[in-house]
């Protein structure tokens, strides 16, 4: 069985359509994970044509960050006004395509 190559301990594989969609959206402008999910859900701007379930969005973000392809960059004001536990949840780290 062939060994899978790794980059910094992260298995290297070809990117899937969801990961490419996230990179394309982040190349347009930095955005947080919740904003990406809103665009990619079935009722969203992109999701109306091609959607990606919420867990897949966050798995893709984690993989792209581990590979160094995207990075957190500052804070972005969220469209959500109240967090799950009722606390203020108006700022989230935004993500962008890594320049390095």
Secondary structure as UniProt FT lines:
FT   STRAND          6..7
FT   TURN            8..9
FT   STRAND          10..11
FT   HELIX           17..28
FT   HELIX           33..40
FT   TURN            42..43
FT   TURN            45..49
FT   HELIX           54..66
FT   TURN            67..68
FT   STRAND          70..77
FT   TURN            84..85
FT   STRAND          91..97
//
